[in-house]
Amino acid sequence: MPVSPTLALVGFVGLCLLVGLVGGSMTARAVQHWYLTLHAPAGTPPNWLFAPVWGALYVMIGVAGWLVWRRIGAAPPLRLWGWQLAANAIWAPTFFGLHSPAMAMGVMILLLLLIALTIRSFRRIHRPATILMIPYGAWCLYAAYLNAGFLVLNRG
């Protein structure tokens, strides 16, 4: 039986929000303790800003994946989308769970590469899906700056 497009949309967005919830729960615990001991780079936003920004981005990422799925199914561009989401899911446990800005920077570099490849592959298939991924890429570039700043400012 074919999957309902509405059910698939709920699945794509729900998967992205689940990644955010898992990362957010780990982040929330660390923000109360370890994170407060770190020197923050210039331009670090207030902690309350991260949840609404990531929430909106996860919805956009989910819709982008769904749009591409509707157009071409489970093809290589959608696998790239899945890999970037997996890399995203690893970042928070690495930074906040392991307290390792250095390892998290490695994950972030991989994430940025996968986002760029996903955007490039989506561009050939569905322009609105591409546009939905661009703010995510921009926010992750900003997150990479913050990650690098925490790394440099908090060396042992």
N, C-alpha and C positions, 0 to 999 in steps of 0.2 A: 504494500500500500504506500503510495507517495506521501511524503511529509507535507502537512499543511504549511503554507508560507507564513501564516500567523504564528503557528507553533514553532516554526524554525526561527522566526524573529525573536520570540521569547527565549528560545534556547541560546541563540547567539549573544543577545544582550545579557541574559542571565548568567552565562558562563563568564563573561567579562566582569560583571558585577561580583560574582563569586570570587574571582581572582582578587578584586579590590577589597572585598570583605576580609578575606584571609590575610592579605598583606596589611590591611588597616588594623586588624586586631593585634597583629604582632607589633605594628608601629605604635599603637596606643599604649601598649605596656612599656615599651622602651622610652617613649617620649616622657613618661612620668619619672624616669630614673636616669638611665645612662645618657640619653640624648641631652638632658639638661646640663651634664658635665662637660659637654663639648663646646669648643669655640666655634661660632658660626661665621660663615663667610658673609661679606657685605651683600646685601640684597636678599637675605633669607627672609621669606615671608612669615607672617604669624602662623602658628600651628593650625589654627582653625580654618585656614584657607585651603589646606591640602584636600580635605575630604570632599568639599563641594566641587573643586576643580577635577579631581580624579573621578568622582561620580559622573560628571558630565562627559569626561573623556571616555570612560568605559562604555557609556551608552553609545557614543559616536563610533567607537571601535567596533562594537557589536553590530550596529546598523551597517557599517561599511562592509564587514565580513558577510553579513546577510545579503546585501545588495550584490556582491560578487558571486556568492553562492547561487542566488536566483538567476544570474546571467550565465554562469559556466559550470556550476556544480562543484564537486570536490576535486578541483584541478590544482596544479602546482601553486598558483597564486594564493589559494586558500590555505594550502599547507604552510606557506610562508607566514600568512596571517596567524596561524596556530603556533608556529615557532616563536614569533615575536611575543605572543601572549604568554607562552611558557617562560621566555626570558624575563618578561615583566613580572611574572609570578615568583621568580627566584630572587629578584632584587631586594625586596623588603626583608625576607628572612636572612639574606646575606648581610645587609647593612645593619638592620635593627636586631635581628636574632643572634647573629654571630658577632655583632659589634665590630664589623670589619669594613670600613670605608674602602680599603685597598681592594679586597675581593669584589666588593660591590661595584667599584669602578670598572673592573674587568667585565662584570655582568652588564653594566650600563653601556660599555663600548659595543658589546655583542648586540644588545637591545637596539641601539641606534642603527647599527648596520642592518639588522633585520627589519626595522621600521622603514629604512630607506629602500631596501629591496622590495618590501611589500607595497610601498607607495608607487615605486616604479612599475611593478607588475600590475597593480590596480589601474594605473593610468591608461594602460592599453585596453582595459576591459570596461571600466565604468567611471566616468569623471566625477560624479557625486561621491562615490566611495573614496576616491582619491582625496577629494576636498575634505571629507570627514576625518581622514587620517593625518592631515597636515598639522592641525593644532596639537595632536598627540606627539608628533615628531618634534614640534617646537617646544612643548612643555618638557619633553625628555632631554632636549638639548640644555634647557635651563636646569633640569635636575642633574644633568652631568656636571654642569658648572658648580652646583651646590655640593655634589658628591666630591668633586675634585677639591673644592675649598675645604670641606671637612677633613679630607685626607691630608692636605698640606698643613692646615692649622692645628691638627691634633696628632701629629707624629710623636710616637713614644718618647 
